[in-house]
Amino acid sequence: MAAEDGLEENPKVKTLAKLLREGRRDAFWYVMMWRRLVVHAGNAAGALPRNYTADDVAAFLDFSGDARRLVRAMKATGFIGYRKGRGFFYPGWKTTTTGSYVSKRDDERVRKAREREERRRTVQGPSADVQGQTADASADRPRTNHGQTDIKKESKGRGAPPPIPPPGGGGSLADARWEEIMKIAPTPQNREVCKRMLAEMSAEDWTLVQAGYRRLSGDSLTLSKKTRRVLHWPTDVFLRKQAYLRFRPQERQSVTTKRPPREGEPSTVAAGLAELESTRTRADEFIVALLADPDVPEAEKAARRAAWTADPRNAGRPAPWEVKVKLRVVTAKT
């Protein structure tokens, strides 16, 4: 595991030792073991799998204290980072000696894979129904009219066979879709896996993918937290879980109108008026019973009369204590 010159004397390493209350050599050891964990379990961007926890990191670093204290100290010094939905990662991984080497190796691997794909396409050449020379000399044979006549006879008998798709067509489609993903997706990741899924994706699903990611730049203020979190998933997780299906257009539900009341049924307005009249009657009965109660002070009775008269809902109505109201049975509370 390579380390930069003077890393042990780096002020961040000294600060890490101070926060952990450990020696400087121990802090240097934690940094180097953290880099080793990223190399063995992480990707070229310096990110660990999402299922790694703080306890897993502390166990690999041989830290015997509280795992959360270790993570907080390494966060404060810039050696470790955490993002919801992504997990732990090494900030500035590609600027380190180890990260730069791993990144170059990954770029070299991708370049060689692309060259192998290009050589494969060159050897296979165009489809069989295309005339002319191909890169494969063994495939270039003279075409006779006899063979073409046989093909025509067979086509008349049971229908022409479906055309053979040109090799590499899915690759060019996947490349174009991946370029679009790089422009609109916030967290592109795992290019080769994403390109395989994009090559097999239907046009309808691809439209949903574009519509989902473009909502981040359009009506992003109206997005819910859950939808925003899904759109910030790594692209390989977003495509593998088919999270784009949540952005399919929803049909509006037709609003059903209430049926008119049948003959003999009370209308809504009539029922409301009856309920209002019943409430007023009960209130009048209550205030008449209260005014007739000899145990109630006269001051309270006068206040009740004034409140009833000042209520705008009683405007134009005769006072209940001046009108004979048929009282219900009222039980006195002891």
N, C-alpha and C positions, 0 to 999 in steps of 0.2 A: 504494500500500500504506500504510494508516494505521498510526500508532504512537501509543502513549500518551504523554502529556506526561511528560517526565523519564525516559523509558525508557533513554536513553543514560547517565544518571546512576544507574541502578538498580544496587544492590550486586551483584545476580546477574550483570549484564553485566560489571562490574569483575572479579568472581571468574572469569568465563569468560575474560577477557583475560589474567588472571594464570595460569590453568591452561594456556592455549594459548601463553603467552609472546608475545603479540601486543598491538598497541595497542588502546585502548578503542574507537576508531572501527571497527577491523577486527572486533572482537567484536560490536559493534552491527550491522555489515553482515551477519555470519553469522546473527544472530537474525532480521533482516528477510528475508534470502533463504530461511531455513528456513520462515518464515511464508508466503512466496510459493510455495514448493514445496508446502506443505499445501493452499493455495488452488487451485493448478493441477492437482495430481494426487491430492489426498486427498478425503475425504468431509466431510459437514457436522459429523461428530463429531471431526474433526481427525486421522484415521488415514490413513496411506498404504496403497497396495496391498501385499499380502504379499510380492510378488516384488521389492520395493525393498530394496537392500542398503546397507551403510555406505558402500561406494565410490560408489554412485549419489547418496547424500546429499551426500558430500564434493565430488563433481564439480559438482553443481548449486550448491553454496555457494562454488565457486571456491577450495576449500581445497587448498593444494599439499602439505600434510604427510600424515602417516599418518591414514587415515580412521578407524581405530579410536580413535586418540587424540582426534580431534574428537568422536566419539560419546560417549566416556567423559566428556569435559569438559562436554558439553551435558547429559548425564544427571545429572552431579553438581550442576549448577546448576538443574535442573528444566525445561530448555527442550525436552528430547526424552525419550521413553520407548520401551521395547521390551517386547513381550509375546510369548511363544512361541505360535505359531499365529495371531497377529494382526498382527505387524510393528511398524514404527515409528509413533508417534503423538505428538501435542503435548499434554502434560498441562495441564489447565485451559484448553483451547482456547477454550471458549465465554466465558471471562472476559476474553479479549483483545478489543481493538477490532475486529480483522479477523474473529476467530472469532464474535463476537456478531453482526456484520453477515451473515456467511455463514449462520449458524444461522437468523436471522430470514428471510433470503431462502428458505431451504429450507422453513421452516414455511409461508411464504406460498405457495410453489409447491404444497405438499401440500394446503393449504386450497383453493386455486383448483381443483386437480384433483378434490377431493371435491365442490366446488360444481358443476363441470361434470358429474360423474357423477350428482349429484342432479337436475340439470336434464334430463339425458338420460332418466333413469327417469321423470320427470314427464311429458315429452313422449310417450314410448312408451305410458305408461298400462298398465292391466291386460291380461291375455291376451284373445284373441278370443272365448273361450267365456264371458266374464263379461258380464252384462247391465249396462246403465246408461251414464251419460255419461262421457266421457273428457276429459282435458285438451286433446287435439287435436280441434278442432272439425271438421276435414275427415274424421275417422274416424267421426263420429257420423252414421250414416245410418239411416233407418227399416228395421226388419227385417220382412220379409214372410213369410207362411206358405208362399208358393211356394218361397222359398229353403230354408226348413227342410224342406219335403217332398222337395226334390231331394237334400238332404244325407242324409235318412233312406233314400231309395232307393239312393243310392251306398253307404251304410254296410252295407245288407243285401247288396249285391252282392259287395263285396270286403273287408268288415271295416272297423271304425271306425278312423280315423287316430289316431296317438298324440297325447295332449294336449300342447299347447305349454307349455313351462315358463314360469313368470312371470319377466319380466326383473328382473335385480338379485338373484335368489335366491342366485347364487353369491357375490355381494358380501357379503350379510349373513352367509353361512356363513364366508367368509374373514375378515370382521371378528371374528366370535366366536372363530374359531380363533386369530387373531392376538392377541386379548386374553388367551387362555389361554397362548400362547407367551410373552407379556410377563411372565406370572406365574412360569413354571417354567423358562424358558431363562436361562442365566447371561449370554449375550452376544447379545441381540437386535440385529439390524442389517438395513438395507435393507428397510424395511417394505413398500413397494409390490411389490418382486420376490417377497418371501415370501408376500404375500397372493395373488398370482397362482398360485403353486405350491400354496398351501393350498386355494384354490378348486377346483383340478383334482384334488386328492388324494382317494383312496378312503377309506372309513371304516376299513378294515383298516390302511392305512398311517398314518392319523391316530392310531389306537390305539397303534401302535408308537412314534410320535413322543412321545406322552404317557408311555408306559411307560419310554422311554429317559431323558427328562429327569427323571422322578420318581425314578429311581434315585439321582440326586445327593442328594436329601433323605431317601432311605430307607436302603438298605444301601450307603452311599457308602464305608464303610470296606473293603468287600470288592471294590471296583472296581479293575481293573488300571490302570496308568498310561496305557496306550494308550486304553482306554475312556474314562477321565476326560478325556484330551486331546481325543478326538473330541467329547465332550459340551460342551466349552468352545469348539468352533469357532463362528464367527459363524453365525447361524441360516440365512442365505441359502446359505452353503457346506454346512451340515449337510443342508438340504433338497435342494439341487441334486445333491449326491453320493449322496443316498438312504442316508445313513449310519444311518438308523433301522432299516434292514433287519437289522442285526446284533443287534437286540434281539428278533427273532422267537422264539417259544418253541421250544425244542429238545426233540425226543422222546428219551426215555431208551432207551438200547440194552439189549436183553435180555441177561442174563448167561447164557452157555452153560455148562452143567455138563459136567464131564469124564465121558467114557464109562467104565463099569466095565471092568476088565481082562478080556480074553477068556480062554477056557480055554487053559491052557498058557503064558500070559504071566505073568511074575513080578509080583506086586503091588508097589505103591510101598513099603509097609512092609518086605516081604521084601527088596527091592532095597537099602533103606537099611541093614538089619541086615547084609546081606552086605558092603556097602561098609565098615561099621564094623568088622566082623570082619577084613576084609582089611587095614585100617589098623592094627589092633592087632597083627596077625601081623607086618607089616613092622617096626613099632616094636620088637617083641620080638626079631626077628632082628637088628636093628641093635644093641640093647644087649648081646645075647649076644656078637656079633662084637667089640664094643668091649671087653668084659670079657676076652675071650680074646686080645686084642692085647697082646703083651709090651711094646710101645713106649709104651703109655699108662701114666702114673703111677698109683700105687695111690690117691693122694688123689682123683684125678678119678674113678677107678672107684667109690670109696666114696661120693662125692657123687652119682654117677649112680644107685647103688643106693638112696640115701636119697630122691632126687627121685622115683624110680619108686614107692617104697613110700608116700610122702606124697601122691601123686596120687590124688584121690578116685575117679577113673575106674577105678583098678586095685583098688579095694576088693573083697576076697573072691576075687581071682584069685591063683593060685600064681605065685611069682617065676619069670621065664623062665630065669634062670641055674640054678635048681634043677630045672628040667624039661628033658628033652631036646627041643630044637627043631631041626627040620630046616632047616638054613641053606641059603640060596641062594648062588650064586657071588658072592663079594664081592671086588672088585679093590682092592688097596691103593693109595692115592694116594701118590705120591712127592713 
